[in-house]
Amino acid sequence: MVEAGAGWDVDSVHVRAPGKINVFMRVGAVRDDGYHDVATAYQAVSLYEDVRAAPADDFSLSFGGSIDTSDLPVDGSNLAIKAAKLLAKRTGYTGGVRLHIDKHVPIAGGMGGGSADAAATLVACDALWGTDVGREELLSLATKLGADVPFALVGGTAIGTGRGDRLSPALATGQFHWVLALPESRLSTPEVYSELDRHRERHADDIRPAQLSPSVDAEVLQALRAGDPAMLADALTNDLQAPAIHLAPDIAGVLELGELNGALAGMVSGSGPTVAFLTADLDNALDLQIALSAARVKAVRATGPVHGARILND
């Protein structure tokens, strides 16, 4: 519980939820409705969003944390407010909530920060309001909020199909060490998917046609199960990488810089522009972080897999 001296009521709730890396991302052909099915392997990593929820008559939201949130909405268009209102509607709760989010996951960076906020808000409000809807109902509500929200609830390592929200657990042993390079640019996920469609049209003679219902390669599952970073490095795949680089060309230089400085492999995370570098161990991760920082690329270290959204006792 948050102490009253911190400016919060003693019955407020603190929930932490992780960002994610898509260690594998295969995107299906565009469907008639304009959407794409995906097959992805998620890994939750130790870059977290902290959500605090306190009793209130209405719904409000404020931000803090290590990244610039000055242009984030705090009204009903924010996914965290949507999550709180969805739970209230589902349970018949007639009060509100005062939310404060300390953000550390990049905004529009392909790491699911907004989804983590929504997942943490569901858990926090459920505990604060005593609605106790249960894990399966929380997952059902999460699916209504966005493709990555269910995984932020579950955490760990999982395979996502459909929009990415149909989850099945994947066994991962050991700990993987990542260095995340955070470019200055931001990318819109719908824009990256649209660019993927254009990329496929431009290169139709050179690349295989996309499947409507893709699947995760067996090599990825084997590498995760073995806990072998070198094996996983060989299997890293992201169909969204090429269109992300086309929209934000500076990504290419960051990828090259990381791989020249000891990364086993580098890959755009999700729809980008964050670049996730897999390293052999902690020492290699430290060396790479220093090299990137020396080149004036903002870089943070993270490990995975980690737990999904859960309540903390402050």
Secondary structure, DSSP 4 states (H G I P E B T S, - for coil): ---GGGTS-TT-EEEEEEEEEEEEEEEEEEPTTS-EEEEEEEEEEEEEEEEEEEEESSEEEEEEESS--TTS--STTSHHHHHHHHHHHHHT---EEEEEEEE-SPTTSSS-HHHHHHHHHHHHHHHHHT----HHHHHHHHHHH-TTHHHHHHBSEEEEEETTTEEEE----S-EEEEEE--S----HHHHHHHHHHHHHHTTTTSPPPPSS----HHHHHHHHHT-HHHHHHH-EETTHHHHHHH-THHHHHHHHHHHTT-SEEEE-TTSS-EEEEESSHHHHHHHHHHHHHTT--EEEEEE--B-SEEE--
